């Protein structure tokens, strides 16, 4: 998280973090995802203090979406995806809409 904290707009530390979480065994995966999700939320405060819009930080929010999905919080992840598709990352709106459909399907299968 330290590297991501230095530059939250850099995609590499976020992808590395998600890879680490996904490779953990299932019981600890959710707990680890919760820990990193809380750290990502705390990082939003750092961005606000620096007068940056944390909702516009695509890489931070993309990682949060992945973490929320791992934790099974599909509604929260879908809400973030919707914001990304409609306001913050419009250039990739088709990607975000695809992610929404995938999470909706995953949520109904549980």
N, C-alpha and C positions, 0 to 999 in steps of 0.2 A: 504493500500500500504506500510505502514511502516514495517510490518512484512515481506512482500515479498521483500522489499529492503534489510532487514538484511540478508536474505538467499534466493536469487532468484532460487536456485536449489531445494528448498523445495516445493513440490507440494501442500501442504495443503492450504497455503494462497491464491494461485492462484485459486484453486477450490472454495474456500469460496467466493472470489471476483466474479467469474463467476456466482455463485449461487445468489449472491446479485443482480447482473445486470439482470439476467434472471427473477427474481421475481418482478422487477419494472414494473409499467404500461407502455404500449407501447410508448407513446410520450416521456417519460423521459428515457426509456431504451436506446434508441439510443444515446441520449446526454450523459448519464452516461457512456456508452461504449466508446464514443469518448474521454471523460475525462480520463478514465483508460487506453485507448490505448496510449494516449499521455504520460501518466506517465510511461507506460511500455517502450516506446521508449526512454524516458529520462533515465530509468534504464539501458538501453544498454550502455549509456555513462559511467555509474558507473562501469560496468563490464569491459569496455575497459580500463578505468583508473586503474583498478586492474589487468590489463594484462590477462583478461579472454576473451574467445571468446563468445560474446553474442549470436551468431547464434547457438552455441552448447548447449545453455541453454534450454533444452527440455521443461521444465515446463513454462518458460517465453514465449517461442514461441507457445506452446500449448494454453496458455491463450490468446495470441495475435490473434491466429487463431479464437478462439471462439468470441473474441470481434469484429474482422473484419467481421465475419459472421453475428453477430447481427446487425452491422452497414450496412450490405448489400454490403460490399466491397469484393465480392466473388473472383475477380481476384487476389487481394492482398493476400487473405487467401489461395487461391490455390497455389500461388507462394511459400508461406511459407511452405505449406504442401509438395510441391514437394521437397524443400530443406531438409525437415525432412526425407522424404521417401528415398531420394537418397544419403544423405550425413551425416546428424546429428543424426538420430534416425533409422538407417537401420534395427535394430532388429524388429521394429514395422512397417516396410514398408507396409505391407498389410493393417494395420489400417489406415495409412496416405493415401494410395490409395483409400480406401473406403471413407474416408472423402472428398477426391477430387471429386469422383463420386457423392457423395451426394450434394456437393456445386454446381457442374456443373448442376445437375438436378434442384436444387433450383433456380439457376440463369436463366435457360431457362424457368422456370415456372412463372417468374415475368415479 
